[in-house]
Amino acid sequence: MNKLSELSTVMFQNYPDCVNISQLQSMLGIKRTKSYELIKSGKIKAIKIGKDYKISKLNVIAFVIGEEQI
């Protein structure tokens, strides 16, 4: 098991493996505008499906600990 997988069992346990903008805001304690800034700048990798963004919980953890995202 890699480092990110191990951390996902203790960090953000109450969140699904794939989160939306609202959940990202809650996880990081940031506003909606900052969430979009982080995604659009590439600091947090996300996939846009239709008009919604989907963010891997592992990428949020990687961002928090300063690791490379998947």
C-alpha positions in Angstrom: 0.0 0.0 0.0 1.4 3.4 -0.9 1.7 6.5 1.3 -1.4 8.2 -0.1 -3.6 5.1 0.3 -2.4 4.7 3.9 -3.2 8.3 4.6 -6.7 8.0 3.0 -7.7 5.7 5.8 -7.0 8.4 8.4 -7.4 11.7 6.6 -10.9 12.8 5.5 -12.4 9.4 6.5 -16.0 10.8 6.2 -15.6 11.8 2.6 -16.1 9.6 -0.5 -13.2 8.6 -2.8 -14.3 11.2 -5.3 -15.5 14.6 -4.1 -17.2 17.6 -5.6 -16.4 21.3 -5.1 -18.6 21.7 -2.1 -16.9 18.7 -0.4 -13.5 20.1 -1.3 -14.4 23.4 0.3 -15.4 21.6 3.5 -12.3 19.4 3.5 -9.9 22.3 3.2 -11.9 25.0 5.0 -11.9 27.3 2.0 -14.4 29.3 0.0 -15.8 28.3 -3.4 -13.7 30.8 -5.3 -10.5 29.4 -3.8 -11.6 25.9 -4.7 -11.9 26.8 -8.4 -8.6 28.7 -8.3 -6.8 25.6 -7.0 -8.4 23.4 -9.7 -7.9 25.9 -12.6 -4.3 26.5 -11.6 -3.6 22.8 -11.6 -2.6 22.8 -7.9 -5.3 20.2 -7.3 -6.0 17.9 -10.2 -9.7 17.4 -11.1 -11.8 16.1 -14.0 -14.7 18.1 -15.4 -17.7 16.1 -16.2 -20.4 18.2 -17.8 -20.4 21.4 -15.6 -19.2 19.6 -12.5 -15.7 18.9 -11.2 -14.8 15.6 -9.7 -11.7 15.5 -7.5 -10.0 12.3 -6.2 -9.7 12.3 -2.4 -6.1 11.1 -2.9 -5.3 14.2 -4.9 -6.7 16.4 -2.0 -4.5 14.5 0.4 -1.5 14.8 -1.9 -2.1 18.5 -2.1 -2.3 18.9 1.7 1.0 17.0 2.3 2.8 18.4 -0.7 3.1 15.2 -2.6 2.7 14.6 -6.3 -0.9 14.0 -7.4 -2.1 11.0 -9.4 
